[in-house]
Amino acid sequence: MDRVNHNFRFHAEIQYETENGFSFANAKGNTLNGFFDDLKAVLNRYIKNNRDPKVVEIIDLKYLQKK
């Protein structure tokens, strides 16, 4: 993944269960602390609803820009 719809540095794709299959959410942040805070909040939201969330990808967009 090299394109996302925001300008944050860090991005995570989170897969979770729905009634008819799976869907995705994301977490993002400019700092590691901000990113981890958002990641925990998103995961906890889906854990509370018994949606079995899984982080499927984490990227550092700043690192990708150097390639």
Buried (B, 14 or more C-beta within 10 A) or exposed (E): EEEBEEEBBBBBBBBBBEEEEEEEBBBBBBEEEBBBEBBEEBBEBBEEEEBEBEEEEEBEBEEEEEE
